[in-house]
């Protein structure tokens, strides 16, 4: 079995286990909501801060990879906007479709694949890159949903609250704090390091189980055409654009693989929250998150195999 398959298969097996556990009543909705908050606000940020704070920042901070990833996200956001605009979709569905084409699940699936496939050094690189991509894709999501709301004259979207949520994203804050800590050359006190080690051990397994428990396939029917286009845009076009830019820069695969993994991640569950709060189509967001998550088992395997 290839290293790619032996890495990706267990990750999605745990996701499938989360879906099974929810159906069997081991992970009721109340547990999933509480567990998601625990992972999102504590475990994942602790893991990211721990990894970056003790890294050699000068060796693992690569502006070319970060810039390439950001450029790819912007390019696909614009492509999705102008591709779907002539279809005259309802405003909420239009905004959610566009956001789902570029807004990836970096914190859970992207970082999990980076850690289990690339190891600690690759995870550090991915965490640094993810901080920048998260800022961009969250801000773009606010812009897209706000613009879609204005197209239909809807005053619901609250821009300021969503911008504050972006600024207060715990993953972004953890990455920024870790970068500052490493840049200052500060050591991690032993008690803090051991505490972070313990909390970090919870992060990825719990995140994958929660992703599985959050999937819903009841909303897929009647949406096959749009979901297929969204899957192609998010899982194939976005990483393809990124890979093309990496190659133009002349970057080696060992350097850009963390960025490619993040670009290849499925649509983020946050798209549902943003759609729900900013007048998007929340049901479609759930459907596209579920569809891209399961399809990404194949596409991430393909991208890692292609990139070597």
N, C-alpha and C positions, 0 to 999 in steps of 0.2 A: 504493500500500500504506500502511495506517495506521501511525503511529509505534508503536503497541502491537504489532502483528503483526511489524513489521520489527525490533523488539527481542526479542520472545519466540521467534520462529522460529529465529534463529541460536543462541540459548541451547540450545534443545532439539535443534537439529541437531548441536551439539557433544556433547551427551549421547548422541545416537544414534551418533555417530562412536565414542564410547568403548565402546559395546556392540559395535559392529562390530569395533573393534580387538581387543577381548577374544576374540571368536569366531575371529578370524584369527590369534591367537597373538601379537599385538604387545603385549598387556598381560596377561601371565600372572598367576595369583593372587598370586605372590610380589611382583611389581611393584606390583600394586594395593594390597596391604597396606602395602608400604613407602611408596608414593606417598601413600596416605591419611594415614599418620603424618606425612609431610613437610608436607602441606597443613594438616592439623588442628593440629599443634603448632608450626609455624613460619610458613608462608606466610600463612594467613588471619589469625592473630594479629598478624603484622607489618603487614598491610594495615589492619586495624582500628585498631591503636595509632597508626599514621602518620596516618590520616584524622582521628581524634578529637583527637589531641594538637595538631594545628595548626588546629583549628576554633575558631570563636567560640561557645563553649559556651552562653553566655547566650541566643544566638539560636536554637540548635538543640536545646536540651534542653526538651522539652515534657511536663510532668507529666500533662496531660490525655490526651495520646495514649498515654503509657506506662500510665497507670491504666486507660484503656479497653481496651487490649490484654490486660492482666492479668485484668481482670474477665471478658472474653470467654473466655479460656482456662479459668478456673475454672468458668464457667457451662456450657461444653460438656463439661468433664470430669464434672461432676455429672449433666448430661443423659445422657451416654453410660452412666454407671454405673447410673442408675435405669432407663434404657431397656432395657438388656440383662440386668439382674439377674433378671427373671422367666423368662428363657430357660433358666436353670440350665445354662449352659455349663461345661465343665471349667474348673477354677480358672485354669490357665495361659492358656488361650485367652481367658477372661473378662478377666484383667488386661491381656493384650496388646491385646485389642480396645479397651478403654477408653483405654489409653495412646496407641494409634495414632490416636485420634480428636482428640487435642489437641496431640501432640508433633510439632512441625514441623521441617523441615530448614532452619533459619534460616542456619546458617553457610555452606552451599554454595549452595543455590538461592535462598533468600530474599535474601541479600546480593548475589548475582549479578544478579538481576532489578532490585534497587534501584539498583545501580551503573550498569548499562547503560541503564536506563530513566530514572532520575532524575538521574544524574550524581554528581559528587563530593559536593555538598551533601546530596543525598538519601541517599547512602551513609552519610555521617556520622550523619544522623538515624536511619537504620535500624540502624546499628551500636550506637548508644546504647540504642535500644529493645530490640534483640536481646539485649543483656546482661541486662536485667531479665527478659525473657520466658524466656530459657534457664534462669535460676536457678529460676523458678517451675515451668516444665514438667519440669525434671529432678527437682525435689523432689516434684512431684505424681506423676511416674512411679514414684519409690521408694515413695511412700505407696500407690499403687494396686496395685503388684505385691506389696508386703508384705501389704496387706489381703487380696488374693486368695489368697496363700499361707496366711494364717491361716484363711481359710474352709475350707481342706481339711486344716488341721492340719499343714502342711508347714513345717518349721523351716529350710528352705534359705535363704530370702532373707536376705542380710546387709545390714542397714540402714546400719550405721556405715561400712563400706567404700564403699558407693555415695554416701553423703553427702559423704565425703571426695573422691570423684571429681567430684562436682558442684562442690565448693569449689575444686578444682584444675583445672577446665575451662579450657583455655588461651584460648578465645574470651572467656569471662567475665573472666578475669584481664586480657586485653589491653584490653577495653573499660573496666574499672575503672581500670587504670593510665593509659589515655589520658585519661579524664575527670579524674583527679587532676592529670595533667600540664597539661591545658588550663586547669583551674581555678586552678592556681598561676601561670599566665601564663608558663611556661617556654618558651624557644625551642628548636627542634630543632637541634642542632649540624649543620653542613653534611655532615660525613662520615656521621653517623647517618642524616640525611634521605636522602642518596643511596643508602645501603645499603638502607634500607627501601623506597625506590622500586624498586630492582632486585628485591628479594625479593617485593614486592607484585605485580609483573608476572607472577609465576608462579602466584599464588593462584587466581584464578577460572577460567582456562582448564584448569588441572590438576584443580581440584575438579570441574568439569563432566564432564571425561573419566572421572574416577574414579567419579562417580555412574553414568554410563552403563555402565562396566565392571562395576559391582556389581549391576546389575539381573539378576533371574532370573525367568523366566516359566514355568518348569516346575512351580512349586508353585501356579499359579493355578487349575488344574482342580479341580472339586469344591468350590470355595470362593466361587463367584460371588456368591451371595446376601449372605454376610457382608462380602465385599470391597466390594460395591456400597454397603451401608450405611455401611461405614467411609469410603469415598470421599465419600459425601454429607456425613457428619459433618465430616470434615476439610477438604474442599475447598469445600463450599457453606455448611454451617451455621455453622462457626466464623467465616469472614470475614463472613457475613451478620450474625451477632450483633455482631461488631466494628463493622461499618458502621453498624448501628442505634445503637450507643452513641456512635460519633463524631457522628452526626447529632443525637442528643439533646444532646450537648455544644455543638452549633452550630459544629463545626469545619469549616473549609474543606478541600476535597479536597487542595489543595497541602500542607496541614499534616498530614493523616492518611494520605496515600498510602504513606509508608514503613511505617507500622504495618499497613495493609491488606495490603500485599505479604507481610509476614512472616506474618500470620495465614493467608494463602492458600497458603503453601508446603506441599508434600506432606509425608507422614510421614517423620520423620528416620530415617536408618540406625542411629542410636544406640538406637532401640527394639529392634533385633535384639540388640545387645550386652547391653542391660539384661534382655531376656527370657531370654537365654542364661544370664546370671549369677544371675538372681533367680527362676528357676522358671517363667518364662512360656513361651509357645508360640513358639519361635524360627522354625520354618518358616512360621507364619502371619505373623510380623513381616516376613520377607523378601518374602512374597507381597504384603502390603499396602503396603510401601515401593515395590515395583515398580509396582503398580497405580496408586497415587496419584501417583507421579512422572510416569508417562506421561499420565495424565488431567489433571494440573495444567497441561499445555501449553495445553489448551483453557480450563480454569477460570480460570487467572490472566489470560489474554487477556480473558475475559469480565468479570472483576472490574475490571481496569484500564479497559476500555472503558466499563463502567457508571459507574465513579467519575469518569471524565473525566480 
